[in-house]
Amino acid sequence: MSSRDSLSATPPRTSLVLILTGLGGLLMVIGVIALIATDPVNWFGIGLAWFAGLYSLFMARLVRNRSLESR
């Protein structure tokens, strides 16, 4: 039988916060790059990227605050 470490170094909530924050920041940067690079500006795509980025950042903050309250 092989020995495996069943305990993660990072709790699942912390991992989720990191993933959501990274995804939100990436989508915001993609929106800015699309704003600069496109002519004519595709406002629907940029707005969608920014909305998804802000939503992801909001959800990361919500998960982080709930994890702090549960302690």
C-alpha positions as CSV (number, residue, x, y, z in Angstrom):
1,M,0.0,0.0,0.0
2,S,1.5,3.3,-1.0
3,S,1.5,6.2,1.5
4,R,-0.5,9.3,0.4
5,D,-1.0,12.5,2.1
6,S,-4.7,13.0,2.2
7,L,-4.5,16.4,3.7
8,S,-4.1,19.3,1.4
9,A,-1.7,22.1,2.2
10,T,-4.3,24.7,1.4
11,P,-8.0,24.5,2.5
12,P,-10.5,24.3,-0.3
13,R,-12.0,27.7,0.4
14,T,-8.6,29.4,0.2
15,S,-8.0,27.6,-3.1
16,L,-11.3,28.8,-4.4
17,V,-10.6,32.4,-3.4
18,L,-7.2,32.3,-5.2
19,I,-8.7,30.8,-8.3
20,L,-11.6,33.3,-8.4
21,T,-9.3,36.3,-7.8
22,G,-6.9,35.2,-10.5
23,L,-9.7,34.6,-13.0
24,G,-11.3,38.0,-12.2
25,G,-8.0,39.8,-12.6
26,L,-7.3,38.0,-15.9
27,L,-10.7,38.8,-17.3
28,M,-10.3,42.5,-16.4
29,V,-6.9,42.6,-18.1
30,I,-8.3,40.8,-21.2
31,G,-11.1,43.4,-21.3
32,V,-8.5,46.3,-21.2
33,I,-6.4,44.6,-23.9
34,A,-9.5,44.1,-26.1
35,L,-10.5,47.8,-25.5
36,I,-7.1,48.9,-26.8
37,A,-6.6,46.4,-29.6
38,T,-10.0,46.5,-31.3
39,D,-11.2,49.0,-33.9
40,P,-14.2,49.5,-33.8
41,V,-14.5,48.7,-30.2
42,N,-16.6,45.6,-29.4
43,W,-18.4,46.9,-26.4
44,F,-20.5,43.7,-25.9
45,G,-17.4,41.5,-25.6
46,I,-15.5,44.0,-23.4
47,G,-18.6,44.5,-21.2
48,L,-19.1,40.8,-20.9
49,A,-15.4,40.2,-19.9
50,W,-15.5,43.0,-17.4
51,F,-18.8,41.8,-15.9
52,A,-17.5,38.3,-15.5
53,G,-14.3,39.6,-14.0
54,L,-16.1,41.8,-11.5
55,Y,-18.5,39.0,-10.7
56,S,-15.5,36.6,-10.1
57,L,-13.8,39.2,-7.8
58,F,-17.1,39.8,-5.9
59,M,-17.6,36.0,-5.4
60,A,-14.0,35.7,-4.2
61,R,-14.6,38.4,-1.6
62,L,-17.9,36.8,-0.6
63,V,-16.3,33.4,-0.1
64,R,-13.4,34.9,1.9
65,N,-15.7,36.8,4.2
66,R,-17.8,33.7,4.8
67,S,-14.7,31.7,5.7
68,L,-13.6,34.4,8.1
69,E,-17.0,34.4,9.8
70,S,-17.1,30.7,10.3
71,R,-13.9,30.7,12.4
